[in-house]
Every structure is written in C-alpha cells, then in structure tokens.
C-alpha cells in the first residue's frame, strides 16, 4: 500500500492563498469566489481549490475555475497551467 503524502499547507491556508491569488488578477468586472478546497485527486500533496465564476452582469457561469495550490510551497496555478 502506498502512503499518501500530506501537504504542509493546511486546508485553510490553501483557501487563503487562492483568495490572495484571485485578488491580484485583473478580472475585468468578473467576480470569483472560493467555493471549496480538497486534496488533489491524483497528487495528494497538493490542494484543488474550486472557484465559482460570476459574469460582470452578476450571473453564475456554468463550470468552475480550478486552482491548484502546491502543498509544499504554497504556489498557486490554474488547472490549465498545472497540466
């Protein structure tokens, strides 16, 4: 049996790092809200942070944004950058 690596970054820290990352982005009227975070399904040392996206008109856009928080360093990347 393989032992899962536990992230050094806590769940609360991962959510805070994701919020900080989003606050530094130029969203051009869009609003992003962190919905939840969970251990990354294929790499347990990282966190997957699910972010709801709202259009400039205020409507919730179907399909969330996913941010990957490195469990060792706290670096935040988008799902697209990670893969």
N, CA, C and O atoms as a DFTB+ gen file, in Angstrom:
332 C
 N C O
     1  1       0.844      -1.176       0.000
     2  2       0.000       0.000       0.000
     3  2       0.892       1.243       0.000
     4  3       1.883       1.313       0.726
     5  1       0.519       2.216      -0.826
     6  2       1.261       3.468      -0.884
     7  2       0.777       4.431       0.188
     8  3      -0.421       4.547       0.448
     9  1       1.704       5.099       0.785
    10  2       1.357       6.095       1.798
    11  2       1.110       7.434       1.102
    12  3       1.923       7.886       0.295
    13  1      -0.014       8.057       1.423
    14  2      -0.327       9.369       0.831
    15  2       0.495      10.441       1.518
    16  3       0.590      10.486       2.744
    17  1       1.087      11.301       0.707
    18  2       1.836      12.422       1.271
    19  2       0.868      13.488       1.751
    20  3      -0.071      13.859       1.047
    21  1       1.106      13.962       2.934
    22  2       0.256      15.006       3.499
    23  2       0.858      16.374       3.148
    24  3       2.058      16.585       3.324
    25  1       0.028      17.301       2.652
    26  2       0.544      18.627       2.332
    27  2       0.988      19.379       3.578
    28  3       0.390      19.238       4.645
    29  1       2.034      20.174       3.438
    30  2       2.476      21.033       4.544
    31  2       1.539      22.230       4.694
    32  3       1.365      22.761       5.791
    33  1       0.942      22.645       3.583
    34  2      -0.012      23.751       3.586
    35  2      -1.361      23.211       4.051
    36  3      -1.842      22.212       3.516
    37  1      -1.978      23.858       5.041
    38  2      -3.269      23.396       5.567
    39  2      -4.408      23.764       4.611
    40  3      -4.232      24.561       3.689
    41  1      -5.560      23.174       4.849
    42  2      -6.757      23.475       4.065
    43  2      -7.077      24.969       4.118
    44  3      -7.349      25.586       3.088
    45  1      -7.044      25.543       5.309
    46  2      -7.352      26.966       5.472
    47  2      -6.334      27.835       4.743
    48  3      -6.694      28.835       4.122
    49  1      -5.050      27.445       4.823
    50  2      -4.007      28.199       4.119
    51  2      -4.196      28.114       2.608
    52  3      -4.008      29.104       1.902
    53  1      -4.566      26.937       2.111
    54  2      -4.784      26.768       0.676
    55  2      -5.898      27.685       0.180
    56  3      -5.771      28.313      -0.871
    57  1      -6.986      27.760       0.938
    58  2      -8.092      28.641       0.550
    59  2      -7.669      30.104       0.608
    60  3      -8.033      30.891      -0.266
    61  1      -6.906      30.470       1.625
    62  2      -6.420      31.841       1.753
    63  2      -5.464      32.196       0.618
    64  3      -5.537      33.296       0.071
    65  1      -4.575      31.284       0.261
    66  2      -3.639      31.523      -0.847
    67  2      -4.383      31.677      -2.169
    68  3      -4.008      32.506      -2.998
    69  1      -5.427      30.889      -2.371
    70  2      -6.232      31.001      -3.585
    71  2      -6.944      32.354      -3.643
    72  3      -6.981      32.992      -4.695
    73  1      -7.506      32.791      -2.517
    74  2      -8.166      34.106      -2.475
    75  2      -7.173      35.223      -2.760
    76  3      -7.492      36.175      -3.472
    77  1      -5.983      35.109      -2.210
    78  2      -4.939      36.107      -2.449
    79  2      -4.550      36.132      -3.926
    80  3      -4.374      37.202      -4.509
    81  1      -4.417      34.951      -4.528
    82  2      -4.088      34.843      -5.950
    83  2      -5.159      35.539      -6.790
    84  3      -4.840      36.304      -7.701
    85  1      -6.428      35.270      -6.481
    86  2      -7.525      35.872      -7.235
    87  2      -7.559      37.381      -7.077
    88  3      -7.889      38.094      -8.025
    89  1      -7.223      37.879      -5.895
    90  2      -7.272      39.327      -5.654
    91  2      -6.205      40.068      -6.467
    92  3      -6.330      41.272      -6.688
    93  1      -5.171      39.374      -6.909
    94  2      -4.105      40.002      -7.701
    95  2      -4.375      39.971      -9.203
    96  3      -3.612      40.542      -9.981
    97  1      -5.452      39.310      -9.613
    98  2      -5.769      39.182     -11.037
    99  2      -6.634      40.346     -11.510
   100  3      -7.442      40.882     -10.752
   101  1      -6.451      40.734     -12.789
   102  2      -7.309      41.739     -13.404
   103  2      -8.509      40.994     -13.989
   104  3      -8.416      40.415     -15.071
   105  1      -9.613      41.010     -13.286
   106  2     -10.766      40.200     -13.663
   107  2     -11.726      40.920     -14.603
   108  3     -12.698      40.320     -15.062
   109  1     -11.475      42.190     -14.897
   110  2     -12.280      42.958     -15.852
   111  2     -13.785      42.867     -15.574
   112  3     -14.581      42.645     -16.486
   113  1     -14.155      43.038     -14.320
   114  2     -15.561      43.040     -13.951
   115  2     -16.098      41.689     -13.505
   116  3     -17.175      41.616     -12.913
   117  1     -15.366      40.625     -13.780
   118  2     -15.782      39.292     -13.332
   119  2     -15.521      39.164     -11.839
   120  3     -14.633      39.823     -11.299
   121  1     -16.296      38.314     -11.174
   122  2     -16.114      38.073      -9.744
   123  2     -15.892      36.577      -9.535
   124  3     -16.638      35.745     -10.053
   125  1     -14.859      36.255      -8.771
   126  2     -14.538      34.871      -8.465
   127  2     -14.660      34.669      -6.964
   128  3     -14.187      35.499      -6.189
   129  1     -15.286      33.581      -6.545
   130  2     -15.439      33.264      -5.122
   131  2     -14.985      31.834      -4.862
   132  3     -15.413      30.902      -5.543
   133  1     -14.115      31.672      -3.870
   134  2     -13.660      30.326      -3.496
   135  2     -14.847      29.572      -2.900
   136  3     -15.471      30.030      -1.943
   137  1     -15.147      28.414      -3.478
   138  2     -16.288      27.609      -3.015
   139  2     -15.845      26.516      -2.051
   140  3     -16.461      26.324      -1.003
   141  1     -14.780      25.799      -2.402
   142  2     -14.299      24.714      -1.546
   143  2     -12.885      24.332      -1.948
   144  3     -12.401      24.719      -3.011
   145  1     -12.234      23.573      -1.091
   146  2     -10.907      23.038      -1.372
   147  2     -10.864      21.596      -0.900
   148  3     -11.498      21.226       0.089
   149  1     -10.110      20.797      -1.623
   150  2      -9.951      19.395      -1.245
   151  2      -8.599      18.899      -1.733
   152  3      -7.975      19.517      -2.595
   153  1      -8.155      17.791      -1.182
   154  2      -6.898      17.210      -1.617
   155  2      -6.992      16.884      -3.100
   156  3      -8.012      16.377      -3.567
   157  1      -5.935      17.174      -3.833
   158  2      -5.902      16.899      -5.262
   159  2      -6.060      15.392      -5.485
   160  3      -5.386      14.610      -4.814
   161  1      -6.931      14.959      -6.407
   162  2      -7.221      13.531      -6.554
   163  2      -6.052      12.676      -7.043
   164  3      -5.981      11.496      -6.700
   165  1      -5.141      13.233      -7.828
   166  2      -4.024      12.430      -8.342
   167  2      -2.705      12.729      -7.661
   168  3      -1.751      11.965      -7.802
   169  1      -2.633      13.824      -6.926
   170  2      -1.411      14.181      -6.203
   171  2      -1.814      14.705      -4.831
   172  3      -2.109      15.889      -4.669
   173  1      -1.823      13.819      -3.856
   174  2      -2.345      14.152      -2.528
   175  2      -1.521      15.207      -1.797
   176  3      -1.952      15.695      -0.752
   177  1      -0.347      15.575      -2.316
   178  2       0.463      16.608      -1.679
   179  2      -0.026      18.006      -2.043
   180  3       0.442      18.990      -1.470
   181  1      -0.959      18.108      -2.986
   182  2      -1.471      19.402      -3.432
   183  2      -2.956      19.533      -3.101
   184  3      -3.623      18.556      -2.760
   185  1      -3.458      20.772      -3.211
   186  2      -4.869      21.080      -2.977
   187  2      -5.523      21.522      -4.276
   188  3      -4.921      22.255      -5.061
   189  1      -6.741      21.082      -4.502
   190  2      -7.581      21.588      -5.587
   191  2      -8.565      22.561      -4.953
   192  3      -9.305      22.198      -4.039
   193  1      -8.572      23.782      -5.433
   194  2      -9.481      24.806      -4.908
   195  2     -10.494      25.132      -6.008
   196  3     -10.126      25.561      -7.101
   197  1     -11.756      24.925      -5.702
   198  2     -12.843      25.156      -6.651
   199  2     -13.329      26.593      -6.481
   200  3     -13.613      27.043      -5.370
   201  1     -13.419      27.303      -7.609
   202  2     -13.780      28.719      -7.594
   203  2     -14.996      28.934      -8.488
   204  3     -14.974      28.574      -9.664
   205  1     -16.057      29.521      -7.935
   206  2     -17.226      29.896      -8.730
   207  2     -16.926      31.188      -9.472
   208  3     -16.292      32.097      -8.935
   209  1     -17.395      31.257     -10.726
   210  2     -17.175      32.438     -11.563
   211  2     -18.503      33.139     -11.820
   212  3     -19.500      32.505     -12.166
   213  1     -18.501      34.466     -11.645
   214  2     -19.689      35.273     -11.887
   215  2     -19.374      36.300     -12.959
   216  3     -18.344      36.971     -12.901
   217  1     -20.263      36.422     -13.942
   218  2     -20.070      37.375     -15.038
   219  2     -20.187      38.802     -14.516
   220  3     -20.664      39.020     -13.402
   221  1     -19.749      39.778     -15.320
   222  2     -19.896      41.183     -14.907
   223  2     -21.351      41.570     -14.628
   224  3     -21.612      42.496     -13.859
   225  1     -22.295      40.863     -15.249
   226  2     -23.716      41.133     -15.013
   227  2     -24.209      40.483     -13.729
   228  3     -25.327      40.757     -13.293
   229  1     -23.393      39.623     -13.111
   230  2     -23.741      39.015     -11.832
   231  2     -24.193      37.575     -11.883
   232  3     -24.437      36.966     -10.841
   233  1     -24.310      37.011     -13.088
   234  2     -24.777      35.632     -13.207
   235  2     -23.671      34.612     -12.970
   236  3     -22.525      34.818     -13.368
   237  1     -24.026      33.518     -12.323
   238  2     -23.091      32.424     -12.092
   239  2     -22.845      31.710     -13.418
   240  3     -23.790      31.298     -14.091
   241  1     -21.580      31.566     -13.788
   242  2     -21.206      30.908     -15.039
   243  2     -21.069      29.413     -14.779
   244  3     -20.456      29.002     -13.793
   245  1     -21.638      28.607     -15.661
   246  2     -21.575      27.156     -15.525
   247  2     -20.133      26.680     -15.682
   248  3     -19.449      27.080     -16.625
   249  1     -19.676      25.848     -14.788
   250  2     -18.324      25.309     -14.832
   251  2     -17.376      26.156     -14.014
   252  3     -17.110      27.308     -14.355
   253  1     -16.865      25.588     -12.934
   254  2     -15.990      26.364     -12.052
   255  2     -14.574      26.503     -12.603
   256  3     -14.180      25.786     -13.522
   257  1     -13.831      27.417     -12.040
   258  2     -12.390      27.544     -12.264
   259  2     -11.727      26.689     -11.187
   260  3     -12.187      26.670     -10.045
   261  1     -10.664      25.992     -11.532
   262  2      -9.944      25.184     -10.554
   263  2      -8.533      25.726     -10.415
   264  3      -7.822      25.914     -11.402
   265  1      -8.138      25.976      -9.164
   266  2      -6.781      26.399      -8.857
   267  2      -6.088      25.268      -8.121
   268  3      -6.695      24.613      -7.273
   269  1      -4.826      25.035      -8.437
   270  2      -4.030      24.016      -7.767
   271  2      -3.038      24.730      -6.862
   272  3      -2.236      25.539      -7.330
   273  1      -3.091      24.431      -5.563
   274  2      -2.167      25.022      -4.597
   275  2      -1.139      23.955      -4.232
   276  3      -1.485      22.877      -3.749
   277  1       0.128      24.276      -4.473
   278  2       1.210      23.359      -4.139
   279  2       1.266      23.184      -2.634
   280  3       1.414      24.162      -1.901
   281  1       1.151      21.962      -2.169
   282  2       1.104      21.676      -0.744
   283  2       2.417      21.872      -0.023
   284  3       2.444      21.949       1.205
   285  1       3.515      21.954      -0.770
   286  2       4.837      22.161      -0.181
   287  2       5.210      23.643      -0.132
   288  3       5.680      24.142       0.890
   289  1       4.991      24.347      -1.266
   290  2       5.464      25.727      -1.388
   291  2       4.370      26.781      -1.263
   292  3       4.661      27.940      -0.969
   293  1       3.110      26.392      -1.485
   294  2       2.019      27.354      -1.456
   295  2       1.823      28.081      -2.775
   296  3       0.979      28.972      -2.864
   297  1       2.590      27.718      -3.811
   298  2       2.401      28.338      -5.128
   299  2       1.027      27.984      -5.670
   300  3       0.547      26.864      -5.497
   301  1       0.397      28.952      -6.330
   302  2      -0.935      28.751      -6.890
   303  2      -0.851      28.822      -8.408
   304  3      -0.272      29.750      -8.971
   305  1      -1.444      27.815      -9.062
   306  2      -1.514      27.795     -10.524
   307  2      -2.928      27.407     -10.932
   308  3      -3.648      26.745     -10.184
   309  1      -3.309      27.830     -12.128
   310  2      -4.599      27.411     -12.646
   311  2      -4.508      25.948     -13.079
   312  3      -3.414      25.415     -13.270
   313  1      -5.636      25.322     -13.228
   314  2      -5.693      23.931     -13.690
   315  2      -4.969      23.801     -15.031
   316  3      -4.235      22.839     -15.258
   317  1      -5.182      24.781     -15.920
   318  2      -4.567      24.741     -17.247
   319  2      -3.044      24.852     -17.173
   320  3      -2.338      24.201     -17.943
   321  1      -2.537      25.665     -16.259
   322  2      -1.097      25.799     -16.082
   323  2      -0.490      24.539     -15.470
   324  3       0.643      24.169     -15.778
   325  1      -1.259      23.889     -14.600
   326  2      -0.756      22.701     -13.900
   327  2      -0.565      21.536     -14.864
   328  3       0.392      20.771     -14.745
   329  1      -1.492      21.405     -15.831
   330  2      -1.417      20.287     -16.774
   331  2      -0.924      20.766     -18.073
   332  3      -0.787      19.979     -19.009
